[in-house]
Amino acid sequence: MGAPLHVGCLVDDGADPEQSRAYDWCESRYDAVSRCRPEDFDPAEFDVLWWHRVDPVDPATLTDGSPLAAFVRDGGSLLLTLSAVTAVEPLGFDGVAPDAVGWEEVAEPTGPLWKPLYADHPMAAGFDTLRVHTRGAGVTAPYARYETVAPTDGDVLASTARGDHDAVAERSTVCWQPGEGRVVGIGAALSFRQPTHDVCRGNRATLVANALSYLVADEPSPLTGRPKDAETLSAMRDRLAGDPHRPGYHVSPPANWLNDPNGLVHWNGRYHVFYQYNPTGPFHGTIHWGHAVSDDLVHWEDRPVALAPSPDGPDRDGCWSGCTVDDDGVATILYTGGSGTEQLPCLATAADESLTSWEKDPGNPVIEELPSEPEVLKTEDWDGEFRDHCVWREDGVWHQLIGAGMEDGGGAALLYVSTDLREWEYRGPVLTGDRDTAGTVWECPELLDFGEKQLLHVSNYEDVVYFLGEYADGEFSIERRDKLDHGDFYAPQSMWTDDGRTLTWGWTLEARDVSAQWDAGWSGSLSVPRELSLAEDGGLRQRPARELAELRGDGYHRDELELGAGDSHELDRRSRQFELRATIRLEDADAVELGVLEAPDGTERTPIRYTATNDVVVDRTTASTAPLATTDSQRMTVRPYDAPLSLHVFVDGSVIEVFANERQCLTSRVYPENPDATGISLSAVGGRATVTDLDCWELGDAWRS
């Protein structure tokens, strides 16, 4: 018999068989166990309360003024398991209750999928894996989880492991700290009545015992889901700093998930980059706005979450992509709010000059209905594919583009106008595309003005397509069309600097399995900032922002390198975090290869190949021995603007960005497993080649603790 712990097991009118089995187990393990009612118990008698039940709690029977709520807020501890987790909302511990509640067939062993940030949490003690099965297969069991929404005040410790499948969106284990007390909710895979095999039974006992011990420990582990201070954010980032795939100078989340850049703005001398962020894990879901700031576009600092879904608002399921504008000195965000099957424009204004706090407009959504012409595409998930915003002021009137799909065609960029950012008049599409060549839905439209020409780019689920031409009177006339990037790059957004430059960031998508992202504890980064401008011939120029040069450390230079057929030259540099520039003339070679991230034994290597057919290829077939990493190669055809080729490459952990002739870009993600895969080489294939003006610099880290 065990620990000196007095546990109060909560029952209503009578214990059901599942509850009885659970509390029988508790009585067999602890010396002091008593059964009591949630509304009638002596707080001084218990160290911790446990409420285990199969039926959801009737919210009418609980309030935030009940004895149970008072017990916790005054410093007591409470374990909620299975459907008892539904009590967190009526008790006032969280603004959102679990949205997935019911019974399910457990077809394979199931249990918590621990977040890597919490691999050493007291709740995970005794487990040597992130995937712990606490319930065997072949039963029907109750559950209460967060799936399409997330807790607003709790920290998700674990999602769900089902056999060999990671159900990352099934968030089953949550911790809260209401007042002076602590609450843990474990909403699935803890049933006691139905038989299970010995391994699951042992894991189940360990998990519940760990939870009870954690709840009565002297010092709680801090919540990190929505940190309010720089110290906690830095600690999260530091926990993941040893990952060799983690970018060092790209904008990335402190942990968890990042996708689209949002709300980019140069405000009061500081650069603000917001981004789509999921604080509950490294997967897409329950989107918030993350926030990073910089004084120089090079060194970045994490800031607390800027926007979070409101439990009763039109953004209940997510605060999706949008932009920031200056409304007469007030920083104002237009973003897409998601709720159920609706996605509609919402507005928020800055509550402070640091852009840390934001107040949502009480009139949200600011556009309540979809346009009727053209008819917006309806899908299984949405009443209309209608989202993402580009807003600018012209002749005293606000203009807004919203991305959409059309029922009778492909994507569209739809135009609205307003005098106050709150009342909007629909004007129609500025440009539409056919499904076969331009995609079904246009996301994240952005219109950029380069004076003589304008550029409109859209993201169509696969590519970022840009149209260069003229925009006037609500219509866009296309002169040129191409891809902004030919690789793992999506949903870009731009910022205008005080010196008149247009800087663009894009989301560099992961190219590895969901489970690999989960095990890493983070997913996604942004590209380096790119300056967009018009070239002398009227085409689009793309080049890295000049500020990045401030990151340069030790350098390597060579005026000229002559390569014969089959020759290979290893640079006197080994790195996973560098910048390289070179001018390549093929002479009579079939190709020149720049090898990066090369292992000494040759098992891993990523060639960046420039061919005589004017192709630049990132060959990922030997980039990684990891089974969950993508091995597809990526290719772009380089227009022969000039000869020879001007190549500019940035490598950062798992990110490779290639700039060719300052015209075209290809972003790639690779994941070498060998810690010594840091080699850099140049070689010629099938003939002679010359490399001139070769420079390679080690680049420093961008993140400040």
C-alpha positions in Angstrom: 0.0 0.0 0.0 1.3 3.2 -1.0 1.7 6.9 -0.9 0.7 9.3 1.9 -2.0 10.9 -0.3 -5.6 11.5 0.5 -7.7 11.3 -2.7 -11.3 12.3 -2.9 -13.1 10.3 -5.6 -16.1 12.3 -6.9 -19.4 10.6 -7.5 -23.0 11.8 -8.2 -26.0 9.8 -7.2 -24.2 6.5 -7.6 -21.0 5.2 -9.2 -21.5 3.5 -12.6 -19.4 0.3 -13.3 -16.6 2.2 -15.0 -16.4 4.7 -12.2 -16.5 2.0 -9.6 -13.6 0.1 -11.2 -11.5 3.2 -11.4 -12.0 4.1 -7.8 -11.5 0.5 -6.7 -8.1 0.7 -8.3 -7.4 4.0 -6.5 -8.3 2.4 -3.2 -6.0 -0.5 -3.9 -3.1 1.9 -4.5 -3.5 4.7 -1.9 -4.1 4.4 1.9 -6.5 7.3 2.2 -9.3 7.3 -0.4 -12.8 8.6 0.2 -15.8 9.0 -2.1 -17.7 12.2 -2.0 -20.1 14.4 -4.0 -18.9 17.3 -6.2 -21.2 19.7 -4.3 -20.7 18.3 -0.8 -17.2 17.6 0.5 -14.8 18.9 3.1 -11.9 20.8 1.3 -9.6 20.3 4.2 -9.9 16.5 4.1 -8.3 16.0 0.7 -4.9 16.5 -1.0 -6.5 16.0 -4.5 -9.8 15.3 -6.0 -10.4 12.8 -8.9 -13.5 12.9 -11.1 -13.8 10.0 -13.4 -17.0 9.5 -15.4 -18.4 8.3 -18.7 -21.2 10.8 -19.2 -20.6 14.4 -20.0 -21.2 16.8 -17.1 -24.5 18.7 -17.1 -23.4 22.3 -17.2 -26.5 23.4 -15.3 -25.2 21.5 -12.2 -21.9 23.4 -12.0 -20.8 27.0 -11.8 -17.6 28.9 -11.3 -19.0 29.7 -7.8 -19.5 26.0 -6.8 -17.6 24.3 -4.0 -15.5 22.4 -6.5 -14.5 25.6 -8.4 -13.7 27.3 -5.1 -11.6 24.3 -3.9 -9.4 24.6 -6.9 -9.0 28.3 -7.0 -8.1 28.4 -3.4 -5.1 26.0 -4.1 -6.7 22.6 -4.4 -6.0 20.1 -7.2 -8.4 18.2 -9.5 -7.9 15.3 -11.9 -10.7 15.1 -14.6 -10.7 11.9 -16.7 -12.8 10.8 -19.6 -16.1 12.8 -20.0 -15.4 14.7 -16.7 -13.2 17.0 -18.7 -16.4 18.6 -20.0 -16.6 20.3 -16.5 -13.8 22.8 -17.3 -16.1 25.3 -19.0 -19.0 25.4 -16.5 -16.5 25.5 -13.6 -14.9 28.6 -15.2 -11.5 27.0 -15.7 -11.6 27.5 -19.5 -13.6 29.5 -22.0 -13.9 26.5 -24.3 -15.1 23.0 -23.5 -13.9 19.9 -25.4 -15.7 19.9 -28.8 -15.4 16.2 -29.5 -17.4 14.2 -26.9 -18.9 10.8 -27.2 -18.1 7.0 -27.5 -15.7 5.5 -30.0 -14.6 2.1 -31.1 -11.0 1.6 -30.0 -9.7 -0.4 -33.0 -6.1 -0.3 -32.0 -4.0 0.4 -28.8 -4.5 4.1 -27.9 -3.1 6.6 -25.5 -1.3 10.0 -25.1 1.0 11.3 -27.8 3.3 13.5 -25.6 4.5 16.8 -27.0 8.3 16.9 -27.2 8.3 20.0 -25.1 6.8 17.9 -22.3 8.8 14.7 -22.7 10.3 15.3 -19.3 7.1 16.6 -17.7 6.2 14.8 -14.4 3.1 13.5 -16.1 5.3 11.6 -18.6 7.7 10.1 -16.0 8.5 6.5 -16.5 7.7 6.4 -20.3 10.6 6.1 -22.7 8.6 7.1 -25.7 6.3 9.9 -26.8 3.7 7.4 -27.8 2.1 5.6 -24.8 -0.8 3.2 -25.1 -3.1 3.1 -22.1 -6.1 1.5 -23.7 -6.1 -1.8 -25.6 -8.0 -2.5 -28.8 -11.4 -4.1 -29.3 -13.5 -2.0 -26.9 -16.0 0.9 -27.0 -14.9 3.7 -24.8 -16.0 7.3 -23.9 -13.9 10.3 -24.8 -13.8 14.1 -24.4 -11.1 15.9 -26.5 -10.3 19.1 -28.2 -10.3 18.6 -32.0 -11.4 21.7 -34.0 -11.0 24.1 -31.1 -8.4 24.5 -28.4 -8.5 25.3 -24.8 -8.2 29.1 -24.2 -6.6 28.8 -20.8 -5.1 25.4 -20.6 -1.9 23.9 -22.0 -2.0 20.8 -24.2 0.4 18.2 -23.0 -0.5 15.4 -25.3 -2.5 14.5 -28.4 -3.4 10.9 -29.2 -1.4 7.9 -30.5 -3.5 5.3 -32.2 -1.4 2.2 -32.9 1.2 3.4 -35.4 -0.8 6.5 -36.3 -0.3 9.9 -34.7 -3.7 11.6 -34.4 -2.1 15.0 -33.7 -5.4 17.0 -33.8 -7.0 14.8 -31.1 -5.8 16.8 -28.1 -6.5 14.5 -25.1 -4.4 15.7 -22.2 -4.5 19.3 -20.9 -3.3 21.1 -17.8 -4.9 24.3 -16.3 -3.8 26.5 -13.4 -7.0 28.3 -12.2 -6.3 30.7 -9.4 -3.9 29.0 -6.9 -4.9 25.5 -8.0 -4.2 22.9 -10.6 -6.3 20.8 -12.9 -5.4 18.0 -15.3 -7.7 16.6 -17.9 -7.2 13.2 -19.6 -10.1 12.8 -21.8 -9.5 9.5 -23.5 -8.0 6.0 -23.3 -8.3 5.6 -19.5 -11.3 3.2 -19.1 -10.9 0.7 -16.3 -14.0 -1.6 -16.7 -13.2 -3.3 -20.0 -10.2 -5.6 -20.1 -6.9 -4.6 -21.6 -3.6 -6.2 -21.9 -0.8 -5.9 -19.3 1.3 -3.2 -21.0 -1.7 -0.9 -21.4 -2.8 -1.6 -17.9 0.6 -0.8 -16.5 0.8 2.4 -18.6 -2.7 3.4 -17.4 -1.7 3.0 -13.8 1.5 5.0 -14.3 -0.3 7.8 -16.0 -3.0 8.3 -13.4 -0.4 8.0 -10.5 1.8 10.5 -12.3 -1.1 12.9 -12.6 -2.1 12.7 -9.0 1.5 13.1 -7.9 2.0 16.1 -10.2 -1.2 17.7 -8.9 0.1 17.7 -5.3 3.7 18.6 -6.1 5.1 21.7 -4.4 6.1 23.4 -7.7 3.9 23.3 -10.8 5.5 23.1 -14.3 4.8 26.4 -16.0 2.2 26.6 -18.8 3.8 27.4 -22.1 0.9 27.2 -24.6 0.4 31.0 -24.8 3.4 32.5 -23.0 2.9 36.1 -21.9 6.6 36.9 -21.4 9.9 36.8 -23.3 11.5 34.5 -20.8 9.1 31.6 -21.4 9.3 32.1 -25.1 13.1 32.0 -25.1 12.9 28.9 -22.9 10.7 27.2 -25.5 13.1 28.1 -28.3 16.1 27.0 -26.2 14.6 23.6 -25.6 14.6 22.9 -29.4 17.9 24.7 -30.2 19.9 21.4 -30.5 17.9 20.2 -33.5 20.3 20.4 -36.5 17.3 20.8 -38.9 16.1 23.9 -37.0 16.8 27.1 -38.9 19.1 29.6 -37.2 18.5 32.8 -39.1 15.1 32.3 -40.6 11.9 33.4 -38.8 10.5 30.3 -37.1 8.1 29.7 -34.2 9.5 29.3 -30.7 7.9 25.8 -30.9 4.8 24.2 -32.4 3.4 25.3 -35.8 4.0 28.2 -38.3 2.4 28.8 -41.7 1.5 32.0 -43.6 3.3 35.3 -42.8 0.7 37.8 -41.8 0.3 41.5 -41.0 3.9 42.5 -42.0 4.5 46.1 -41.0 7.3 48.5 -40.3 5.9 50.4 -37.3 7.6 53.1 -35.2 11.0 52.0 -36.5 10.5 48.3 -35.7 9.8 45.4 -38.1 6.8 43.3 -37.1 6.2 39.9 -38.6 3.1 38.0 -37.6 2.4 34.5 -38.7 -0.2 31.7 -38.5 0.5 29.8 -35.3 -0.9 26.8 -33.5 0.2 26.9 -29.8 -1.1 23.4 -29.2 1.4 21.5 -31.4 3.3 21.2 -34.6 0.3 20.8 -36.9 -2.2 23.0 -38.6 -5.2 23.7 -36.4 -6.8 26.3 -34.1 -4.8 29.1 -35.7 -3.6 32.1 -33.7 -1.3 34.9 -34.7 2.3 34.5 -33.6 4.5 37.6 -33.4 8.2 38.4 -34.0 9.9 41.8 -34.0 13.2 43.1 -35.2 15.1 46.4 -35.3 17.3 45.5 -38.3 15.5 42.7 -40.3 18.3 40.4 -39.1 18.0 39.8 -35.3 14.6 38.8 -34.1 12.8 38.5 -30.8 9.7 36.4 -30.0 6.6 38.3 -28.7 3.4 36.8 -27.1 0.6 35.6 -29.3 -1.1 38.6 -30.8 -4.5 37.2 -31.9 -6.3 34.2 -30.4 -9.7 32.7 -31.3 -12.6 34.1 -29.2 -14.8 31.3 -27.8 -18.1 33.0 -28.8 -16.8 35.0 -31.7 -16.8 34.7 -35.5 -13.2 33.5 -35.3 -13.9 30.7 -32.8 -12.1 28.1 -35.0 -9.2 30.2 -36.1 -7.8 33.7 -36.7 -6.6 33.1 -40.3 -4.5 35.2 -42.7 -4.7 38.9 -43.0 -2.7 42.2 -43.2 -1.9 45.3 -41.1 -2.6 48.8 -42.3 -2.1 52.3 -40.8 -5.5 53.8 -40.2 -4.7 57.4 -39.3 -2.0 56.4 -36.8 -3.8 53.3 -35.5 -2.4 49.9 -36.5 -5.3 47.9 -37.8 -5.6 44.2 -38.8 -8.0 42.8 -41.4 -8.0 39.0 -41.0 -10.3 36.0 -41.7 -12.2 34.6 -38.9 -13.4 30.9 -39.0 -16.4 29.6 -37.2 -18.1 26.3 -38.2 -18.5 26.4 -42.0 -18.1 30.2 -42.3 -15.0 32.2 -43.0 -15.5 35.9 -43.0 -13.4 39.1 -42.7 -12.8 40.5 -39.2 -11.0 43.6 -37.8 -8.8 44.3 -34.8 -6.9 47.4 -33.7 -3.7 47.8 -31.7 -4.1 48.5 -28.0 -0.5 49.6 -27.6 2.3 51.0 -29.7 4.3 47.8 -29.4 1.5 45.9 -31.3 1.5 43.3 -28.5 -2.2 43.7 -27.6 -5.1 43.9 -30.0 -8.8 44.7 -29.5 -11.3 43.0 -31.9 -14.0 45.1 -33.4 -17.4 44.5 -31.7 -19.0 44.6 -35.2 -17.1 41.5 -36.5 -17.4 40.2 -39.0 -17.1 43.4 -41.1 -18.4 41.6 -44.2 -21.2 39.3 -43.3 -22.3 37.8 -46.6 -20.5 36.2 -49.6 -20.9 38.0 -53.0 -23.4 36.5 -55.4 -21.5 37.3 -58.6 -19.5 35.3 -59.3 -20.9 32.6 -57.1 -18.3 31.6 -54.5 -17.3 27.9 -54.5 -18.9 25.8 -51.8 -17.1 22.8 -50.4 -17.7 20.1 -47.9 -15.9 22.2 -45.3 -17.0 25.8 -46.2 -20.1 27.7 -47.2 -17.7 29.5 -49.5 -14.0 29.5 -50.2 -13.5 33.1 -49.3 -10.5 34.3 -47.3 -7.2 36.2 -46.9 -6.8 40.0 -47.3 -4.8 42.6 -49.1 -5.7 46.2 -48.1 -4.5 49.5 -49.3 -5.6 53.2 -49.5 -6.1 54.9 -52.8 -7.5 58.4 -53.3 -8.9 58.5 -49.8 -10.7 55.1 -50.1 -9.7 51.8 -48.7 -9.5 48.9 -51.2 -9.4 45.3 -50.2 -8.7 42.1 -52.2 -10.1 38.8 -50.9 -9.1 35.4 -52.3 -11.8 33.1 -53.5 -12.8 30.1 -55.6 -15.7 30.3 -58.1 -18.4 27.7 -58.6 -18.1 27.9 -62.4 -14.4 28.2 -62.7 -11.1 28.6 -60.9 -9.7 31.2 -58.5 -10.6 34.9 -58.2 -9.3 38.0 -56.4 -12.4 39.9 -55.3 -12.4 43.7 -54.8 -14.2 45.6 -52.0 -14.0 49.4 -51.1 -14.7 51.3 -47.9 -14.2 54.7 -46.3 -13.7 53.4 -42.7 -12.5 49.7 -42.9 -15.8 48.6 -41.4 -18.5 49.1 -44.1 -17.5 47.5 -47.3 -19.0 47.7 -50.8 -18.4 44.8 -53.3 -17.0 45.8 -56.7 -16.4 42.4 -58.3 -13.3 40.4 -59.3 -10.1 42.2 -60.4 -8.9 39.0 -62.0 -10.1 35.4 -62.4 -8.3 32.3 -63.5 -9.3 29.0 -65.1 -9.1 25.8 -63.0 -6.7 23.9 -65.2 -3.9 26.5 -65.3 -4.4 28.7 -62.3 -5.9 26.5 -59.6 -9.3 26.0 -58.0 -9.0 28.6 -55.2 -6.8 31.7 -55.0 -5.5 32.2 -51.5 -3.5 35.1 -50.1 -3.8 37.5 -53.0 -1.5 40.5 -52.9 -1.3 43.5 -55.2 2.1 45.3 -55.3 2.7 48.6 -57.1 6.0 49.2 -58.8 5.0 52.4 -60.5 5.2 51.5 -64.2 3.8 48.0 -63.6 1.8 46.2 -60.9 2.2 42.7 -59.7 -0.6 40.5 -58.4 0.3 37.1 -56.9 -1.9 34.4 -55.6 -1.4 31.0 -53.9 -3.4 28.1 -55.5 -2.7 25.2 -53.1 0.3 24.2 -55.1 2.2 27.2 -56.4 2.5 31.0 -55.9 1.6 32.4 -59.3 2.3 36.0 -60.2 0.9 38.2 -62.9 2.8 41.3 -64.0 0.9 44.0 -65.8 -1.3 47.0 -65.2 -4.0 47.5 -62.6 -6.6 50.3 -63.1 -10.2 50.9 -62.4 -10.7 47.6 -60.6 -9.2 45.4 -63.4 -5.9 43.7 -63.9 -4.4 43.3 -67.4 -1.8 40.6 -67.6 1.5 41.1 -69.5 3.6 38.3 -68.0 3.0 35.3 -65.8 5.3 33.0 -63.8 5.9 31.4 -60.4 7.3 33.5 -57.6 9.1 30.4 -56.3 9.5 26.9 -57.8 9.7 24.9 -54.5 8.5 24.7 -50.9 7.3 28.2 -50.7 3.7 29.4 -50.2 1.4 32.3 -49.1 3.9 35.2 -49.3 3.2 38.6 -48.0 5.1 41.9 -48.3 6.2 44.9 -46.2 7.2 48.4 -47.3 10.3 49.8 -45.7 10.9 53.5 -44.9 13.4 53.7 -47.8 10.8 52.6 -50.3 11.7 48.9 -50.8 9.2 46.1 -51.1 10.2 43.1 -48.9 8.5 39.8 -49.2 8.4 36.7 -46.9 6.9 33.3 -47.7 6.1 30.2 -45.7 8.7 27.4 -46.3 6.6 24.3 -46.0 7.9 21.1 -44.4 8.8 18.2 -46.7 8.6 15.4 -44.1 6.0 13.3 -42.5 3.6 14.6 -39.8 5.1 12.3 -37.3 8.6 13.6 -38.0 7.3 17.2 -37.4 5.7 16.1 -34.2 8.9 14.5 -32.9 10.8 17.7 -33.8 8.4 19.8 -31.7 8.2 22.5 -34.4 7.1 22.9 -38.0 7.6 25.6 -40.6 9.6 28.7 -41.1 9.5 31.8 -43.2 11.9 32.5 -46.1 14.6 35.1 -45.8 13.2 38.6 -46.7 13.3 39.1 -50.5 13.4 42.5 -52.2 11.0 42.6 -55.2 11.4 45.2 -57.9 11.2 45.7 -61.6 14.3 44.9 -63.7 15.4 47.1 -66.6 13.6 44.9 -69.1 10.3 45.2 -67.2 10.5 41.7 -65.7 10.5 40.9 -62.0 13.7 41.0 -59.9 14.0 39.0 -56.7 17.1 39.3 -54.4 17.8 38.7 -50.7 17.4 41.7 -48.5 20.8 43.4 -48.2 20.5 43.5 -44.4 21.3 39.8 -44.3 24.9 40.6 -44.9 25.1 41.6 -41.2 24.9 37.9 -40.3 28.1 37.1 -42.1 31.0 35.6 -40.2 34.1 33.9 -41.5 34.3 34.0 -45.2 35.9 32.0 -48.1 36.8 33.7 -51.4 38.2 32.6 -54.7 38.4 34.7 -57.8 38.3 31.8 -60.2 38.0 28.0 -60.1 38.4 26.0 -63.3 36.8 22.5 -63.3 37.5 19.8 -65.7 35.1 17.0 -66.6 34.6 15.0 -63.5 36.6 17.3 -61.3 35.3 18.0 -57.8 36.5 20.8 -55.5 35.7 20.7 -51.8 35.4 24.1 -50.2 37.4 24.9 -47.1 34.1 25.3 -45.2 31.8 22.9 -43.5 28.4 24.2 -42.4 24.7 23.9 -42.2 24.2 27.6 -41.8 25.8 29.6 -44.6 25.5 31.9 -47.7 27.2 31.2 -51.0 27.5 33.4 -54.1 29.1 32.4 -57.4 29.1 33.0 -61.1 29.0 29.8 -63.2 30.0 29.5 -66.8 29.4 26.0 -68.2 32.0 26.2 -71.1 31.3 22.8 -72.6 30.1 21.0 -69.5 26.7 19.3 -69.3 26.2 20.6 -65.8 27.9 22.1 -62.7 26.9 20.8 -59.3 27.0 22.7 -56.0 26.9 20.0 -53.4 25.7 21.1 -50.0 25.0 19.2 -46.7 27.4 16.4 -47.7 28.3 13.6 -45.4 31.9 12.5 -45.4 30.9 9.0 -46.5 28.7 10.2 -49.3 25.5 8.7 -47.9 23.8 12.1 -47.8 24.3 14.9 -50.2 22.1 17.6 -51.8 23.3 18.7 -55.3 22.1 22.0 -56.7 22.6 21.4 -60.4 22.8 24.0 -63.2 22.5 22.3 -66.6 23.2 23.1 -70.2 19.4 23.1 -70.8 19.0 26.1 -68.5 17.6 24.1 -65.6 18.4 24.6 -62.0 17.6 21.4 -60.0 17.7 20.7 -56.3 18.2 17.0 -56.3 16.8 15.5 -53.1 17.2 11.8 -53.9 20.2 11.5 -51.6 19.5 14.4 -49.3 18.5 12.3 -46.3 18.5 8.7 -45.1 15.5 9.5 -42.9 12.5 7.4 -44.0 10.0 10.2 -43.5 11.7 12.9 -45.6 10.7 13.7 -49.1 13.1 12.7 -51.8 11.5 14.3 -54.9 13.7 16.7 -56.9 12.7 20.2 -57.7 13.4 22.1 -60.9 13.1 25.5 -62.4 14.0 26.6 -65.9 16.3 29.7 -65.8 15.6 32.1 -68.6 19.0 33.1 -70.2 18.8 36.8 -69.2 22.5 36.8 -68.9 25.3 34.3 -69.4 26.8 33.0 -67.2 24.5 32.1 -64.3 24.6 34.2 -61.2 23.8 31.9 -58.3 23.0 33.0 -54.7 22.3 30.2 -52.2 21.2 30.3 -48.5 21.4 27.1 -46.4 20.0 27.1 -42.9 19.4 23.8 -41.1 16.8 22.1 -43.3 16.1 25.2 -45.5 17.8 25.8 -48.9 16.9 29.0 -50.8 18.3 29.4 -54.4 18.3 32.7 -56.2 19.2 32.5 -59.9 20.1 35.7 -61.9 18.2 37.7 -59.3 15.1 36.7 -61.2 13.9 33.3 -60.1 13.8 31.4 -56.8 13.6 27.8 -55.6 13.1 27.0 -51.9 13.7 23.5 -50.7 13.6 21.5 -47.5 16.0 18.7 -46.7 16.8 16.7 -43.6 20.2 15.0 -43.5 20.5 12.7 -40.5 24.3 12.5 -40.3 25.5 15.2 -37.9 28.6 15.5 -40.1 26.6 16.3 -43.3 28.1 19.7 -43.5 30.3 19.5 -46.6 30.2 21.9 -49.5 31.7 21.2 -53.0 31.7 22.2 -56.7 32.0 19.8 -59.5 31.7 19.7 -63.3 29.8 17.0 -65.3 30.5 16.0 -68.9 33.0 18.8 -69.7 34.7 21.9 -68.5 33.3 24.7 -66.4 34.5 27.9 -64.8 33.3 29.4 -61.4 34.2 33.0 -60.7 33.6 35.4 -57.8 33.1 32.5 -55.4 32.2 33.6 -51.9 31.0 31.6 -49.0 30.2 32.9 -45.5 29.2 31.3 -42.2 26.0 33.0 -41.1 25.1 33.7 -37.5 21.9 33.1 -35.5 19.1 35.6 -35.7 17.3 34.9 -32.4 18.0 36.8 -29.3 17.3 35.3 -25.9 
